[in-house]
């Protein structure tokens, strides 16, 4: 059985990134952590992930724009995208929905 592949894009708290990575690996996922947009663009076609996890508040290009770019590109539009958003404020939820993300999780830090 092949494992699902995912990319976690975050420049956030190292311990939180590690926590997400460990828990997803325990659940059977191969996780690649990426902290820059350049690294993301280089690795996306190589890794060919099943889904992306993007920390909306902790990337050099805001995570909402990154999600929108992924969903607008014909080659990556089918990828499932989950955003970690910084609060449950209505404007953050609206930005997550408008980004094209399939799911979002509020990460109160």
LUMVOSE-18770 format. One line per 4 residues: number of its first residue (from 1); their letters; for each residue x, y, z of N, C-alpha, C. Coordinates in nm, 2 decimals. Layout:
N
NUM = a = X,Y,Z,X,Y,Z,X,Y,Z | ...;
# end
This chain:
109
1 = xxxx = 0.08,-0.12,0.00,0.00,0.00,0.00,0.09,0.12,0.00 | 0.06,0.21,-0.09,0.15,0.34,-0.09,0.09,0.44,0.01 | 0.18,0.51,0.06,0.15,0.62,0.16,0.11,0.74,0.08 | 0.02,0.82,0.14,-0.01,0.95,0.09,0.10,1.05,0.11;
5 = xxxx = 0.13,1.14,0.02,0.23,1.23,0.03,0.18,1.37,0.05 | 0.24,1.45,0.13,0.19,1.58,0.16,0.31,1.67,0.18 | 0.28,1.80,0.15,0.38,1.91,0.17,0.32,2.00,0.28 | 0.40,2.03,0.38,0.37,2.13,0.48,0.45,2.25,0.45;
9 = xxxx = 0.38,2.36,0.43,0.45,2.49,0.40,0.44,2.58,0.52 | 0.55,2.61,0.59,0.54,2.69,0.71,0.67,2.75,0.74 | 0.68,2.87,0.79,0.79,2.93,0.85,0.77,2.95,1.00 | 0.67,2.88,1.05,0.62,2.90,1.18,0.70,2.84,1.29;
13 = xxxx = 0.64,2.83,1.41,0.70,2.78,1.52,0.75,2.64,1.49 | 0.88,2.62,1.51,0.94,2.49,1.48,0.88,2.37,1.55 | 0.85,2.39,1.68,0.79,2.28,1.76,0.65,2.24,1.71 | 0.57,2.34,1.66,0.44,2.31,1.61,0.45,2.24,1.47;
17 = xxxx = 0.54,2.28,1.39,0.56,2.21,1.26,0.60,2.07,1.29 | 0.69,2.05,1.38,0.73,1.91,1.42,0.61,1.83,1.47 | 0.53,1.89,1.55,0.41,1.82,1.61,0.32,1.77,1.49 | 0.29,1.86,1.40,0.21,1.82,1.28,0.28,1.71,1.20;
21 = xxxx = 0.40,1.73,1.18,0.48,1.63,1.10,0.48,1.49,1.17 | 0.50,1.49,1.30,0.51,1.36,1.37,0.37,1.29,1.37 | 0.26,1.37,1.39,0.13,1.31,1.40,0.08,1.26,1.26 | 0.12,1.33,1.16,0.08,1.28,1.02,0.16,1.16,0.98;
25 = xxxx = 0.29,1.16,1.02,0.37,1.04,0.99,0.31,0.92,1.06 | 0.27,0.94,1.19,0.21,0.83,1.26,0.08,0.78,1.20 | 0.02,0.86,1.13,-0.11,0.83,1.06,-0.09,0.77,0.92 | 0.04,0.76,0.89,0.07,0.69,0.76,0.10,0.78,0.64;
29 = xxxx = 0.13,0.91,0.67,0.16,1.00,0.56,0.31,1.03,0.55 | 0.36,1.05,0.43,0.50,1.10,0.41,0.49,1.25,0.40 | 0.56,1.32,0.49,0.55,1.46,0.50,0.68,1.53,0.46 | 0.68,1.62,0.38,0.79,1.71,0.34,0.76,1.85,0.40;
33 = xxxx = 0.85,1.90,0.48,0.84,2.03,0.53,0.92,2.13,0.45 | 0.85,2.24,0.41,0.91,2.34,0.32,0.89,2.48,0.39 | 0.99,2.56,0.38,0.98,2.69,0.45,0.99,2.81,0.36 | 1.01,2.79,0.23,1.02,2.90,0.14,0.94,2.87,0.01;
37 = xxxx = 0.90,2.98,-0.05,0.83,2.97,-0.18,0.91,2.91,-0.29 | 1.04,2.95,-0.29,1.13,2.89,-0.39,1.14,2.74,-0.37 | 1.16,2.70,-0.25,1.17,2.56,-0.22,1.04,2.48,-0.26 | 0.93,2.55,-0.23,0.80,2.49,-0.27,0.79,2.47,-0.42;
41 = xxxx = 0.82,2.58,-0.50,0.81,2.57,-0.64,0.91,2.46,-0.70 | 1.02,2.44,-0.64,1.12,2.34,-0.69,1.07,2.20,-0.66 | 1.01,2.18,-0.54,0.98,2.05,-0.49,0.84,2.00,-0.53 | 0.75,2.09,-0.56,0.61,2.05,-0.59,0.61,1.94,-0.70;
45 = xxxx = 0.67,1.96,-0.82,0.66,1.86,-0.92,0.74,1.73,-0.89 | 0.84,1.75,-0.81,0.93,1.63,-0.77,0.85,1.54,-0.67 | 0.79,1.60,-0.57,0.72,1.53,-0.47,0.59,1.48,-0.52 | 0.52,1.55,-0.60,0.39,1.52,-0.65,0.30,1.48,-0.54;
49 = xxxx = 0.27,1.57,-0.45,0.19,1.54,-0.33,0.05,1.51,-0.36 | -0.02,1.44,-0.26,-0.16,1.42,-0.27,-0.24,1.54,-0.21 | -0.17,1.61,-0.12,-0.23,1.73,-0.06,-0.13,1.82,0.00 | -0.17,1.95,0.02,-0.08,2.05,0.08,-0.14,2.10,0.21;
53 = xxxx = -0.05,2.13,0.30,-0.09,2.20,0.42,-0.01,2.33,0.43 | -0.08,2.44,0.43,-0.02,2.57,0.42,-0.05,2.65,0.55 | 0.05,2.69,0.62,0.03,2.78,0.73,0.01,2.92,0.67 | -0.11,2.97,0.68,-0.15,3.09,0.61,-0.08,3.21,0.66;
57 = xxxx = -0.04,3.22,0.79,0.02,3.33,0.84,0.17,3.33,0.85 | 0.23,3.22,0.80,0.37,3.20,0.82,0.45,3.16,0.70 | 0.42,3.22,0.59,0.49,3.20,0.47,0.54,3.33,0.41 | 0.64,3.33,0.33,0.69,3.46,0.27,0.59,3.52,0.18;
61 = xxxx = 0.52,3.44,0.10,0.40,3.49,0.03,0.28,3.44,0.12 | 0.19,3.53,0.14,0.09,3.48,0.24,0.02,3.35,0.19 | -0.01,3.27,0.28,-0.06,3.14,0.26,-0.19,3.14,0.18 | -0.27,3.24,0.19,-0.40,3.25,0.12,-0.37,3.27,-0.03;
65 = xxxx = -0.27,3.35,-0.06,-0.23,3.37,-0.20,-0.17,3.24,-0.26 | -0.09,3.18,-0.18,-0.03,3.05,-0.23,-0.14,2.95,-0.26 | -0.23,2.93,-0.17,-0.34,2.84,-0.20,-0.42,2.88,-0.32 | -0.45,3.01,-0.34,-0.52,3.05,-0.46,-0.44,3.03,-0.59;
69 = xxxx = -0.30,3.05,-0.58,-0.22,3.02,-0.70,-0.22,2.87,-0.73 | -0.22,2.79,-0.63,-0.22,2.64,-0.65,-0.36,2.60,-0.72 | -0.47,2.66,-0.67,-0.60,2.62,-0.72,-0.62,2.68,-0.86 | -0.56,2.79,-0.89,-0.58,2.86,-1.02,-0.49,2.80,-1.13;
73 = xxxx = -0.39,2.72,-1.10,-0.30,2.66,-1.20,-0.36,2.53,-1.24 | -0.38,2.51,-1.37,-0.44,2.38,-1.42,-0.36,2.26,-1.38 | -0.23,2.27,-1.37,-0.15,2.15,-1.33,-0.16,2.11,-1.18 | -0.21,2.20,-1.10,-0.22,2.17,-0.95,-0.36,2.19,-0.90;
77 = xxxx = -0.45,2.23,-0.98,-0.59,2.27,-0.93,-0.65,2.15,-0.86 | -0.62,2.03,-0.89,-0.68,1.91,-0.83,-0.63,1.88,-0.69 | -0.51,1.94,-0.65,-0.46,1.91,-0.52,-0.55,1.96,-0.41 | -0.56,1.88,-0.31,-0.64,1.92,-0.19,-0.55,2.01,-0.11;
81 = xxxx = -0.60,2.12,-0.06,-0.53,2.22,0.02,-0.60,2.24,0.15 | -0.52,2.23,0.26,-0.57,2.27,0.39,-0.49,2.38,0.44 | -0.55,2.48,0.49,-0.49,2.60,0.55,-0.50,2.60,0.70 | -0.38,2.63,0.77,-0.39,2.67,0.91,-0.40,2.82,0.91;
85 = xxxx = -0.51,2.86,0.97,-0.54,3.01,0.98,-0.52,3.06,1.12 | -0.48,3.18,1.14,-0.44,3.23,1.27,-0.55,3.26,1.37 | -0.67,3.28,1.33,-0.78,3.30,1.42,-0.91,3.27,1.35 | -1.02,3.26,1.44,-1.15,3.24,1.38,-1.23,3.36,1.35;
89 = xxxx = -1.16,3.47,1.34,-1.22,3.60,1.30,-1.29,3.59,1.16 | -1.40,3.65,1.15,-1.48,3.63,1.02,-1.39,3.67,0.90 | -1.30,3.77,0.91,-1.22,3.80,0.79,-1.12,3.69,0.76 | -1.07,3.63,0.86,-0.97,3.52,0.83,-1.04,3.40,0.77;
93 = xxxx = -1.16,3.37,0.81,-1.24,3.26,0.76,-1.28,3.29,0.61 | -1.32,3.41,0.59,-1.35,3.45,0.45,-1.23,3.44,0.36 | -1.12,3.48,0.41,-0.99,3.47,0.32,-0.96,3.33,0.30 | -0.98,3.24,0.39,-0.96,3.10,0.37,-1.05,3.04,0.27;
97 = xxxx = -1.18,3.07,0.28,-1.27,3.03,0.18,-1.25,3.08,0.04 | -1.21,3.21,0.03,-1.18,3.27,-0.10,-1.05,3.22,-0.16 | -0.97,3.16,-0.08,-0.84,3.12,-0.13,-0.85,2.99,-0.22 | -0.97,2.92,-0.20,-0.99,2.80,-0.27,-0.95,2.68,-0.19;
101 = xxxx = -0.91,2.70,-0.07,-0.87,2.59,0.02,-0.98,2.49,0.04 | -0.95,2.36,0.04,-1.06,2.26,0.07,-1.10,2.26,0.21 | -1.01,2.28,0.30,-1.04,2.28,0.45,-0.95,2.39,0.51 | -0.99,2.43,0.63,-0.91,2.52,0.71,-0.92,2.48,0.86;
105 = xxxx = -0.81,2.50,0.93,-0.81,2.48,1.07,-0.76,2.60,1.14 | -0.83,2.64,1.25,-0.78,2.76,1.32,-0.67,2.71,1.42 | -0.56,2.78,1.41,-0.45,2.75,1.49,-0.42,2.87,1.58 | -0.47,2.87,1.70,-0.45,2.98,1.80,-0.31,2.96,1.86;
109 = x = -0.22,3.05,1.83,-0.09,3.04,1.88,-0.06,3.15,1.98;
# end
